[in-house]
Amino acid sequence: MLKFIHGADFHLDAPFAALSPEQARQRRAEQRQLLSRLADLVRSEGAELVLLAGDLLDGGETYQETVEALARTLGQLAVPVFIAPGNHDPYAPRSVYAGTAWPDNVHIFSAVQPQAVELPELGCVVHGAAFTTPQADRSPLLGFSAPRDGKIHLMVLHGDTAGQGRYGPIGEADIAASGLTYLALGHIHTCSGLQKAGDTFWAYPGCPEGRGFDETGEKGVLSVTVADGGGVSARFVPLAGRRYEIVEADVTGADSGEEALRAVLPAAPTGDCCRILLTGQRRFDAPDLAALTALAAPSYFSVTLRDDTRPLRDLWERAGEDSLTGLVLRTLKGEPEQQRRDLAARFALAALEHGEDPCP
């Protein structure tokens, strides 16, 4: 049996441009804490190696203290660590991967063509390849086939299984033909769960912590086990210190925006980043977003509000018109059950008001 941790897309030193400068600095510092949580997980899971599938660094401005923290933390692990640089942190002669003294247990793949490192004590071979430029339009698996020698063959890659893009497109047929036991992928920021193509298992763990509202919910890494018979299982392990969440506050039936907002605020502060969408039909004036933001602020690390509400309208105000809309509304008003009558009127208005001809 072999157990390992599969992570990817840490994007350390991301700019967090949507936050205030002070909050952005805090978030970058908190990102480095992901490394400590990763190390703790490796120890608690009893993992025998770590596979990191690219974009560990965001690739914009990389701080030396971040590189030092990454090298120091990985070096403290008593297991081999393999890194496949991605499109945000490609391997190049002047990259931090080439210019940093990495601990002996850390191996960084440095070529586009897959390379192999054998670990006899674990009965496995780890293959990997690197982005050496920010884009790659060729599948890193093209023509690759692991030898059938009874060993566990793992590969760590940064690539895209979703299509024919410029970020290492990997087709399902390539995965199936690879002969690998497990393919550890990075690039997609949502956990894919364990997948299989042919006899090869593969997965994306997603990013370990969100950076914006396109990366909501729990984020983390995968704890993967290869059984003695070759079967593979993978368990998602949350790692994020903060989450991004989008919450809807429906003002329909409420007497104020404050009432609708209080209904969705958490009972205790969460420390997360939240976007609150005010929706529905309101029977009050347009909400004061500044005041509502101040009300919500103590519940979150960061919060923004958007007003997607619309004024409540009288469903029957056009019932007297000499038009198709008026005729339909007058007919619907005969329905004795109010809830059904109002719902039918809303559907009718939504359909008719996209355009109608006057009655002849």
N, C-alpha and C positions, 0 to 999 in steps of 0.2 A: 504494500500500500504506500502511496505517495501523497503527501498533503502540501499544498502551496497556496499562497495569496496572490491574486491577480488584481492589479490596480491599473489605472490609466487616467490621463487628462486632469492632473492636479492643477495645471495652469498657475503655478506659483508666480507671484508678483503680477497678477492681473491688475489692470488699472482701476477697476471699480469706478468708472467714470460717472455713473449715475448717482454716486454718493457724494457727500461733502468731502473735501480734502482730508479732514481729520478722520472721518469714518472710513475713508478709503485706506488710509495708513493703518488704522486699526484692523481692517479686514485682511490686509496683506500680512500683518503680523500674526493674525489668527490662522491664516492659511498654513504658516510654518508649523503650527501646532498639529496639523494633520499628520505630519511626519512622526511625531511622538505617538499619536494614536495608532498609526500604522505599525510602529515598532511594538507597542503594547499588544496589538492584535496578533502579530506574528508569534509572539511569545505565548500568549494565552491559547492560541489555536494549535500550538505545537507544529507550526509550519516548517517544512524542510527547505523551502526556497521561496523566492519572491520574483514575480514577473511583472514588470512595469512597462506598459505598452504605449509609451510616447506622450508627448505634450506635458511632461512634468513641469516644464517652465513655459510661461505664456509667450515669451519670445519678444516682448517689447523691451522695456527697461528691466534688466535682471540685476538685482542687488547682490553684492558679494556675500553679505551675511546670509542670504537665502541659499546660495550655492554651498557655503560652508556648513549650514545647518543640514542640507540634504546629504552631503558627503559624510558628515559626522554621524548622523542618525543611521544611515544605511550601513556604515562601518561598524556600528555597535551591534548590529544583528549578527547572530552566530550562524548565519545561513547564507548560501549564495544568492546574489541579487542580479537580475538581468534586466537591462534597459534597452528598449528599441526606440531611438529618437523619432519624433513625429514631425509633422509639417510646421508646428509652431516652434519646435526646438531641434531643427535638423542638425545632424553631425557635420561639422566642417572644420577645417584646420584651425580656424580662429574661434570656434564655438567654446562654450564653457565645458562641454564634454571633452574636447581635446586639450583644453588648457588648464584643467584641474587635476590635481593629484588625488585619484580616487582610491579608496581602500581596496585591499587585495580581494575581498569577497564580492566586489562589484565589477560586473562585466558589462561594457557598453558596446553594443553592435555598431559598426562604423561603416558598413558597406551596403549598397543597394541589393547585391546578391546575397541570399541567405548564407549565414555562417553557422557553424555548429560547435558546441562545447559539450564534451562528454563528462558526465558525473558518475563514475563507476560505483561510488559508494551508495548512490541512490538508484542505480540501475536505469538511468535515464539519460537522454541527450536533449539539450536545449538548443533549438535553432532560433535564429533571429535575423532581422535586417533593419536598416535605418533609412529614414529620409535623409538625403544629403543636400537637398534643395527644398524650398517651401512647397513645391508641387511635384507630383509624380503621376504620370498618366498610364503607367504600366503596372500590372498586377505583380506584387512581390512574390506571389506563389506560382507565377507562370513557369511551367516546366519542372517544378519541384516535386520530388517524391522521396519520402523517407524510406530508408532501407527496412526490409522486413527481417529484423535480426532479434526479435523477441524483447527488445528494450522499449521503454516508454519514450515516445518522441513528442516533445512539446515544442511549440513555436510561439514567439512573442513578436507581434507586428502592430504597426499603426496603419490602418487602411479602412476602406469604405466598401461594405458589402451591398450598399443601397443602389449603386448604379455605376455608370461609366464616367465618373467624375475625374477630377485632377488630383485626388488625394489617395492614391494607391488603390484603385478599384479592384475588388476581389470578388470573383464570381463563385457561386455555390459549386459549380463544377470543379473549379480549382481547389476548393477546400476538400471536396470528395476525393479528388485524385491525389491529394497530398500524402495520404498514408499516415498522417499525424494522429496521435492519441487525443491531443487537445491543442486548439489554436487560441491563444490569448490575444484578443484584439483591443485596440484603442481607437478613438476618433469620434465615435458616437457617444453623446453625453447622457444617454438614457440606458439603463440596464436592460439588456436583451433577454435575460434569462438563458438557461442552457439550451443550445441549439445543436442540431446534428445534420451533417451532410455526408452521405456515404457512411463510413465507419468513424468519421472524425467528429468529435465534439468541439464546439466553439462558442464563444460568448464575448459580449461587451459588458464590462462592469458598470459603465457610465462614469461620470465624474464623481469624485468623492465629496464635493461640496459645490453647491450652485453659486453662480456669479451674477445671475439676473433672473428675470421672470420668465425666461424661456427654459429655465432649469429648476423647476419647482419640485417640491416634495422631498422625500428621503433620498439621500445620495450616499454612496459608499463604495465598497470593493466586494470581490467574491472570494470566498474560501472554498477551494476546489480540492476534491479527493479523487485520486485514481485508485480503484480497487485492484486487488491482485489479479483478478480475471480480466482487467482492462476496462471495466465499466467506470463511468465518470459521474460524479455528482457535484453540484455547486450550490452554495448557500450565500445569499446576499447579506452583507453585514453593514449596517449604517455606520458612517464615520463622520458625518458633518457635525460641526459645532453649531451652525445656524442654518436655517432653511429659508427658502423663498416660497411664499404662498400668495395665491390670489383668492380673495374672499369676496363674495357677492352680498350686498346688503339691499334687500328689496324694500323700497319705500311704500309700496302699494298697501293702503290701509293704515299707514302710520300717520301720526299727527305732525311729525317733524322729521328732518333728516337725523337729528340727534337720537330720536327714539329708534329709528331703523339701525343706526350705527351701533348703539349700545347693545342691541340684540345679538350682534355678531362678534363683539369684542370678547377676547378670552377672559376667563375668570381670574387669571394671574398673568403677569407679563411673560412673554415667551422668548424674547431676545431675538426673534426672527425678523426677516425683512418681508413686509407685507404690502400688497397693493389691494385696496378696497374699492370695488366697483359699486357705485350707487345705481340701482336699476329700478324699473317699474314706473308706475304712474303716480305722481304726487298731487296731493290736494293742498299744497302749500307753495310758497315762493321758492325760487331756485335756491338750492342749499348753499350755505356759506362754507366753501371748502376749507378756507383757512381756519375757521373755528372748529370744524369737524376734525381736521388734521391735528390740531392741538389737543383735542379730546382723545384721539386714538394714540397719539405719540407715546405716552407712558407704557403702552402695552407691547411695544415692539422696539427693536434696534433701529429700524427705519420703516417709515410708512408713507405711502402716497395715496391720495384719493382721486377718483375720476367720477365725474357726473354723467351718467348715461340715462338719467331719468327724463321723463316727459310729463307735461302737465296733464292732469286728469281731464278728460273731455266728457261732455254730455253725449252719451251714445245716441240719443234720440233727437239731437238738435236739427238734423236734416230730414226728420220724418215728414215735415210739411211740404217738402220740395216737390215740384212737378218733374220728377226725374226717376230713373231706375232705382237710385239709392233711396229716395223717399218712398217709393212703392215697396221695396224690400223691407225697410224699417217699419212701415205701417203694418205690413203683414206679420212681422216678427213680434210686434207689440201685443198681438193677440195671444201669445204663448203664456199660459197661466203661471208657469214655474219661473221665478225671477232669475235664478242662477243660470238656468239653461237659456233663457231669453237673452240675457246680457252676453253670454259667451257666443251665442249665435250671431248677435249684432256685431261683436268685435271681429269675428271671422268674416262676416259679410262686408264690413267697412274696409278691412284690410285688402280684400279681393277687389272690391268695386272702385276704391279710390286710386287705384293704379291707372284709371282712365275709363270713362264710360261715355256713351252717346246719349244725348238727351232723348227722352221719350218722344216719338213722333206725334 
